[in-house]
């Protein structure tokens, strides 16, 4: 079952203007999503809004609407692997594609 979550960064903005970035986390492991969120929230230059999905199919449904600034893509999703998802997205998208980082916990 896929779960779509839209979260704003908990970082507090300083008096200076802080740029906001939208990051899509395509990752079925909630602990890994939490690690990525916590790491990015330490960034003092940007604030992040996170769009979280647990499957490739769910990601296809919302990636065009959300248009993230960056996609963190799990290599081993429950319904397809990350490279399959990336290839299908490249074939289907008529827009400029967001940068993608493919991650895996395989083999730690």
ChimeraX commands (.cxc) that place a marker at each C-alpha (Angstrom):
marker #1 position 0.00,0.00,0.00 radius 0.5
marker #1 position 1.41,3.36,-0.98 radius 0.5
marker #1 position 1.34,6.39,1.25 radius 0.5
marker #1 position 1.70,9.93,-0.07 radius 0.5
marker #1 position 3.00,12.38,2.50 radius 0.5
marker #1 position 3.62,16.08,1.99 radius 0.5
marker #1 position 5.78,17.59,4.76 radius 0.5
marker #1 position 7.34,21.00,5.26 radius 0.5
marker #1 position 10.78,21.23,6.78 radius 0.5
marker #1 position 10.81,21.87,10.52 radius 0.5
marker #1 position 13.81,24.17,10.19 radius 0.5
marker #1 position 13.25,27.67,11.43 radius 0.5
marker #1 position 14.19,30.42,9.00 radius 0.5
marker #1 position 16.75,32.96,10.09 radius 0.5
marker #1 position 16.29,36.67,9.55 radius 0.5
marker #1 position 17.82,36.22,6.09 radius 0.5
marker #1 position 15.70,34.98,3.24 radius 0.5
marker #1 position 15.95,31.20,2.97 radius 0.5
marker #1 position 15.27,29.48,-0.33 radius 0.5
marker #1 position 12.76,26.65,-0.34 radius 0.5
marker #1 position 13.27,23.46,-2.33 radius 0.5
marker #1 position 10.81,20.67,-3.00 radius 0.5
marker #1 position 12.25,17.16,-2.62 radius 0.5
marker #1 position 10.42,13.99,-3.61 radius 0.5
marker #1 position 11.43,10.93,-1.58 radius 0.5
marker #1 position 10.52,7.75,-3.45 radius 0.5
marker #1 position 11.36,5.25,-0.74 radius 0.5
marker #1 position 9.37,2.42,0.82 radius 0.5
marker #1 position 11.35,2.37,4.08 radius 0.5
marker #1 position 10.07,4.99,6.58 radius 0.5
marker #1 position 13.33,4.91,8.57 radius 0.5
marker #1 position 15.36,5.73,5.46 radius 0.5
marker #1 position 12.99,8.57,4.56 radius 0.5
marker #1 position 13.48,9.93,8.07 radius 0.5
marker #1 position 17.27,9.83,7.69 radius 0.5
marker #1 position 17.11,11.76,4.40 radius 0.5
marker #1 position 14.73,14.35,5.90 radius 0.5
marker #1 position 16.89,14.88,8.99 radius 0.5
marker #1 position 20.05,15.23,6.93 radius 0.5
marker #1 position 18.56,17.82,4.58 radius 0.5
marker #1 position 16.91,19.77,7.41 radius 0.5
marker #1 position 20.38,20.53,8.79 radius 0.5
marker #1 position 21.04,22.71,5.72 radius 0.5
marker #1 position 21.02,26.38,6.76 radius 0.5
marker #1 position 20.88,27.70,3.18 radius 0.5
marker #1 position 17.62,26.01,2.14 radius 0.5
marker #1 position 14.34,24.90,3.64 radius 0.5
marker #1 position 12.78,21.78,2.20 radius 0.5
marker #1 position 9.28,20.60,1.52 radius 0.5
marker #1 position 9.19,16.82,1.29 radius 0.5
marker #1 position 6.84,14.79,-0.86 radius 0.5
marker #1 position 7.04,11.16,0.26 radius 0.5
marker #1 position 5.81,8.12,-1.62 radius 0.5
marker #1 position 6.41,4.42,-1.09 radius 0.5
marker #1 position 6.13,3.03,-4.63 radius 0.5
marker #1 position 7.01,3.82,-8.22 radius 0.5
marker #1 position 3.36,3.76,-9.24 radius 0.5
marker #1 position 2.41,6.36,-6.63 radius 0.5
marker #1 position 5.37,8.51,-7.68 radius 0.5
marker #1 position 4.14,8.51,-11.31 radius 0.5
marker #1 position 0.76,9.79,-10.16 radius 0.5
marker #1 position 2.15,12.90,-8.51 radius 0.5
marker #1 position 5.59,13.75,-9.97 radius 0.5
marker #1 position 4.11,15.81,-12.82 radius 0.5
marker #1 position 1.79,17.75,-10.52 radius 0.5
marker #1 position 4.39,18.42,-7.83 radius 0.5
marker #1 position 7.40,19.11,-10.10 radius 0.5
marker #1 position 10.06,18.55,-7.43 radius 0.5
marker #1 position 13.43,20.31,-7.48 radius 0.5
marker #1 position 15.12,17.00,-6.64 radius 0.5
marker #1 position 14.12,13.34,-6.50 radius 0.5
marker #1 position 15.73,10.87,-4.11 radius 0.5
marker #1 position 14.88,7.48,-5.62 radius 0.5
marker #1 position 15.25,4.11,-3.90 radius 0.5
marker #1 position 16.80,1.51,-6.17 radius 0.5
marker #1 position 14.64,-1.32,-4.77 radius 0.5
marker #1 position 10.98,-0.28,-4.70 radius 0.5
marker #1 position 8.20,-2.80,-3.97 radius 0.5
marker #1 position 6.69,-2.55,-7.47 radius 0.5
marker #1 position 9.74,-1.88,-9.69 radius 0.5
marker #1 position 13.38,-0.98,-9.41 radius 0.5
marker #1 position 14.54,2.61,-9.43 radius 0.5
marker #1 position 16.22,2.40,-12.83 radius 0.5
marker #1 position 13.00,1.08,-14.40 radius 0.5
marker #1 position 11.09,3.96,-12.82 radius 0.5
marker #1 position 13.63,6.48,-14.10 radius 0.5
marker #1 position 13.53,5.09,-17.65 radius 0.5
marker #1 position 9.70,5.13,-17.74 radius 0.5
marker #1 position 9.60,8.67,-16.34 radius 0.5
marker #1 position 12.10,9.87,-18.96 radius 0.5
marker #1 position 10.01,8.28,-21.73 radius 0.5
marker #1 position 6.70,9.69,-20.49 radius 0.5
marker #1 position 7.71,13.19,-19.45 radius 0.5
marker #1 position 7.51,16.04,-21.91 radius 0.5
marker #1 position 8.87,18.52,-19.35 radius 0.5
marker #1 position 12.40,19.22,-18.21 radius 0.5
marker #1 position 13.26,16.46,-15.75 radius 0.5
marker #1 position 14.27,17.08,-12.16 radius 0.5
marker #1 position 17.68,15.87,-11.02 radius 0.5
marker #1 position 17.55,12.35,-9.55 radius 0.5
marker #1 position 19.81,10.64,-7.04 radius 0.5
marker #1 position 19.35,6.86,-6.91 radius 0.5
marker #1 position 19.96,5.43,-3.42 radius 0.5
marker #1 position 20.17,1.92,-2.07 radius 0.5
marker #1 position 20.68,0.25,1.27 radius 0.5
marker #1 position 21.51,-3.00,-0.52 radius 0.5
marker #1 position 24.79,-4.36,0.76 radius 0.5
marker #1 position 25.18,-1.52,3.29 radius 0.5
marker link #1:1,2 radius 0.2
marker link #1:2,3 radius 0.2
marker link #1:3,4 radius 0.2
marker link #1:4,5 radius 0.2
marker link #1:5,6 radius 0.2
marker link #1:6,7 radius 0.2
marker link #1:7,8 radius 0.2
marker link #1:8,9 radius 0.2
marker link #1:9,10 radius 0.2
marker link #1:10,11 radius 0.2
marker link #1:11,12 radius 0.2
marker link #1:12,13 radius 0.2
marker link #1:13,14 radius 0.2
marker link #1:14,15 radius 0.2
marker link #1:15,16 radius 0.2
marker link #1:16,17 radius 0.2
marker link #1:17,18 radius 0.2
marker link #1:18,19 radius 0.2
marker link #1:19,20 radius 0.2
marker link #1:20,21 radius 0.2
marker link #1:21,22 radius 0.2
marker link #1:22,23 radius 0.2
marker link #1:23,24 radius 0.2
marker link #1:24,25 radius 0.2
marker link #1:25,26 radius 0.2
marker link #1:26,27 radius 0.2
marker link #1:27,28 radius 0.2
marker link #1:28,29 radius 0.2
marker link #1:29,30 radius 0.2
marker link #1:30,31 radius 0.2
marker link #1:31,32 radius 0.2
marker link #1:32,33 radius 0.2
marker link #1:33,34 radius 0.2
marker link #1:34,35 radius 0.2
marker link #1:35,36 radius 0.2
marker link #1:36,37 radius 0.2
marker link #1:37,38 radius 0.2
marker link #1:38,39 radius 0.2
marker link #1:39,40 radius 0.2
marker link #1:40,41 radius 0.2
marker link #1:41,42 radius 0.2
marker link #1:42,43 radius 0.2
marker link #1:43,44 radius 0.2
marker link #1:44,45 radius 0.2
marker link #1:45,46 radius 0.2
marker link #1:46,47 radius 0.2
marker link #1:47,48 radius 0.2
marker link #1:48,49 radius 0.2
marker link #1:49,50 radius 0.2
marker link #1:50,51 radius 0.2
marker link #1:51,52 radius 0.2
marker link #1:52,53 radius 0.2
marker link #1:53,54 radius 0.2
marker link #1:54,55 radius 0.2
marker link #1:55,56 radius 0.2
marker link #1:56,57 radius 0.2
marker link #1:57,58 radius 0.2
marker link #1:58,59 radius 0.2
marker link #1:59,60 radius 0.2
marker link #1:60,61 radius 0.2
marker link #1:61,62 radius 0.2
marker link #1:62,63 radius 0.2
marker link #1:63,64 radius 0.2
marker link #1:64,65 radius 0.2
marker link #1:65,66 radius 0.2
marker link #1:66,67 radius 0.2
marker link #1:67,68 radius 0.2
marker link #1:68,69 radius 0.2
marker link #1:69,70 radius 0.2
marker link #1:70,71 radius 0.2
marker link #1:71,72 radius 0.2
marker link #1:72,73 radius 0.2
marker link #1:73,74 radius 0.2
marker link #1:74,75 radius 0.2
marker link #1:75,76 radius 0.2
marker link #1:76,77 radius 0.2
marker link #1:77,78 radius 0.2
marker link #1:78,79 radius 0.2
marker link #1:79,80 radius 0.2
marker link #1:80,81 radius 0.2
marker link #1:81,82 radius 0.2
marker link #1:82,83 radius 0.2
marker link #1:83,84 radius 0.2
marker link #1:84,85 radius 0.2
marker link #1:85,86 radius 0.2
marker link #1:86,87 radius 0.2
marker link #1:87,88 radius 0.2
marker link #1:88,89 radius 0.2
marker link #1:89,90 radius 0.2
marker link #1:90,91 radius 0.2
marker link #1:91,92 radius 0.2
marker link #1:92,93 radius 0.2
marker link #1:93,94 radius 0.2
marker link #1:94,95 radius 0.2
marker link #1:95,96 radius 0.2
marker link #1:96,97 radius 0.2
marker link #1:97,98 radius 0.2
marker link #1:98,99 radius 0.2
marker link #1:99,100 radius 0.2
marker link #1:100,101 radius 0.2
marker link #1:101,102 radius 0.2
marker link #1:102,103 radius 0.2
marker link #1:103,104 radius 0.2
marker link #1:104,105 radius 0.2
marker link #1:105,106 radius 0.2
marker link #1:106,107 radius 0.2
marker link #1:107,108 radius 0.2
view
